[in-house]
Every structure is written in structure tokens, then in C-alpha cells.
Amino acid sequence: MDYIDYYKILELKKDASTEEIKKAYRKLARKHHPDLNPNNAESNKKFQQINEANEVLSDPEKRKKYDKYGKDWQHADQLDAQQEQQRQYQSQSRNGGYSGYSGGFEDGDFSDFFSSMFGGGARSSGRSPFKGQDYNASLNLNLIDAYTTHKQTLTVNGKQVRITIPAGVDNGQKIRLPGYGAPGANNGPPGDLYITFNIAEDPKFIRKGNDIYLQEEIDLYTAILGGEKIVETLNGKVKLKIPAETQPDTTLRLKGKGFPVYKKENHFGDLYVKWQVKLPTNLNADQKELFEKLSKL
Amino acid sequence: MGTKLIPVNDVCTHHKVEIQFIQSLEEIGLIHTKLVKSSIFIDMAELAKLERYLRLAQDLEINVAGLHAVATLLEQIENMQNELASLKNELIYYKKIN
């Protein structure tokens, strides 16, 4: 526990008047108020210090005690007790009476220094506890990243936050991490962290909900005569059969080969493969002749 | 989140604030209340906003017009911070893949 110079915090001289203290407090409170400094943990901390300093210096009794003991604040209670004992002894000697000290404040979120010196601490101004500011962050992922559950670290307000990103997270989806926001004030709870996922579009795989759409080229001969084609999916390669006389833009559905369903283990959408038939170009004379023959059959 | 309605009278009692203050905030569009069977209610999500304006008004003695200006500027700051955070993360992402 270090000694806290409340005068320094409020940028005041030791002989500052009540009016000067009030003015200094207002000036600094306006500058560091947590509601005016969202996502700024440093300001939040500073505001608590300013409040604490004001709590002591704006109260004549507390200020007197603070001024009296200064850096010897750690022994304040001990010294008080000794003095009180002496006073009581003298008083009892005189008239046999007795009076005990009853002070103390309600619990608050003041520094250890304050609690040690003033026995707890609550603001006499009656400020209510309030939740810390919520932080917002966004995280960019590509489609492959969103396909598997993985951990990622991101920087929020200068702090590294490691999160688990569940497979199947959607573009624009927002998740809340309770308690990862700015600290609360006056014993209030910390704020939350909201993360928005920005998932980049993939040039090959088009995602619609949990389904994936893909276009694959096949040549004219495979389309007419049938055959096989190895297709790359998000989950590896698959060999697909192409029936004879497959028409252009025919779509094939592969059940359960699409995108994972968010937070539902082993549940997947479907994969749709659309066949694009590529017509031959630069035909030679023989090929042209054969096509002509075919057209006349 | 944000669907529970709280009677505005309870809020006034709890925070020791006049209902006129809440009405003034609503008049300039800073918060929204709901009228249900001739009683005024406030949504949980709006309550957080209201409490923020209350703190600013009580702690810093800012009037309703000032709160309006503060709210506008805070919104701009939040948008800028979000954009900055997004750009920072984007930068980290591209640094990682290159």
C-alpha cells in the first residue's frame, strides 16, 4: 500500500480552499468521467482516484485526519487509539464518564490506502454503482477459418484477449464475452466485450446459411458421355460421378458436406455443386466434320 | 437482452430523479419509453442509456442540451473506435498471413 497524495491527484496546493477543491474536482471529473471516456480503462481508474481524493478533501473531518497524519497514515488508527485512551483516562478521572468513537463508513471501492485510513469508505455523495463500459471489437476471418473451431487472440483496448471461435460462426454475428469490458465504478460489475465477426467472401465457395455452393467445370464430352470428377470441398477432396447427358447448370446436392452448424457438433449443411459445361473451342477440321455429321444424324 | 420493461416510476424512486428529467430526455430523442395501459415503462436496454445520462447529469451537472451534445459526440467516438479496432485486427490478420 503506497501513500496517496490526494492534493496531487486533484492538482491542488495543500492550503486549497473548499471552493478550489470543488472546482478542481469538477474539472478533472469532466475530463475523466467513464461515461465520457468509453473503452478507456485508464480514465476509469483515474476517475476513481479523483473521486476518492474529493471524498477525502471535500469532507473537513476526513481532510483534517488526512492532513494530520500525512505519510504516517498507516499508524493513524493506532495513534488515534492511544490519544483516545489518554483522553478517556483524563475524562474518567474528572467525571467518571465514558464515550467511545463511532465512525466508519460503508464499504465502497476506494483504495486500500483510503480503507486503511478511514475504515472502509463510501461516497457521501450517494453515487450508485454502475457497470463498466462495454467494449466492441471486430474480428476478420476467412471462410476456412470459420469452418473449424479454433482459438484466436485479438487486441482489445491494448489487452490481448484469447477466445475460442466455434465452427459455423456467421458473417456479422456478434458474441458477448461477459466481464471483458471496462471495470465498473463504485463496486459496479465490469462491462462486456462484444465481438463482431467479419467473414470474407471466398472466391470459390459461396456460403448461404449452412449450405455451400460451388461451380465446377466439366467438358462437353464428359457431360454427354458421363464420367467422374474430383472436386475440392472445404473438408477435402471427393470423387463425383457425372451421369451421361448431364445438362449445363445441373446441380448436385451432397448432403452433410456443407458448413458446420453453429454450436451443433457433427451437424453440417449441404454442398451444392453446379456443373458448368465448357464447350470446346478452336476445333480442327476433323472435329468440325464430326460435329457436322452429328448434327445431321 | 433488452425486452424486460421496468416502470419509469420505479426508476425515478430508485435514482431519486424527477420524471420530468426522463421526459426531457425522451423529447430530444435520447431515450425511448413505452406507454402500457396508461403507465410508462422503459426497456432494459434503454435503462442503461438513461442511467448513463443520469450519471452525467448528476456527477458533472450537465443539462439536457449538454447531454444531447455529449451523446452525439460519444456516438462518433464509438464509431471511430470500432473502425480503429477493426482496422487494427485486419492489420494483424494480414501481417499473419503474409
Contacts between the chains, C-beta under 8 A, distances in Angstrom:
chain1	res1	chain2	res2	distance
A	26	B	60	7.1
A	26	B	61	7.6
A	29	B	59	6.1
A	29	B	60	6.1
A	30	B	60	5.3
A	33	B	55	7.7
A	33	B	56	6.9
A	33	B	59	6.2
A	33	B	60	6.0
A	35	B	52	5.0
A	35	B	55	5.7
A	35	B	56	5.3
A	35	B	74	7.7
A	36	B	56	7.4
A	36	B	70	6.8
A	36	B	74	7.2
A	38	B	74	6.5
A	38	B	77	6.6
A	38	B	78	6.1
A	38	B	81	7.2
A	39	B	78	7.9
A	39	B	81	5.5
A	127	B	55	7.7
A	127	B	58	7.6
A	127	B	59	7.1
A	128	B	15	7.1
A	130	B	51	6.4
A	130	B	52	8.0
A	130	B	55	6.3
A	131	B	48	7.5
A	136	B	78	7.3
A	136	B	81	7.3
A	136	B	82	5.1
A	136	B	85	6.9
A	137	B	82	7.9
A	137	B	85	4.8
A	137	B	86	7.8
A	137	B	89	6.9
A	138	B	82	6.9
A	138	B	85	6.3
A	138	B	86	4.2
A	138	B	89	6.2
A	139	B	89	5.7
A	140	B	86	7.7
A	140	B	89	5.9
A	140	B	90	5.2
A	140	B	93	4.9
A	154	B	89	5.7
A	154	B	92	7.4
A	155	B	88	6.3
A	155	B	89	7.2
A	155	B	92	6.9
A	156	B	85	6.9
A	198	B	86	7.3
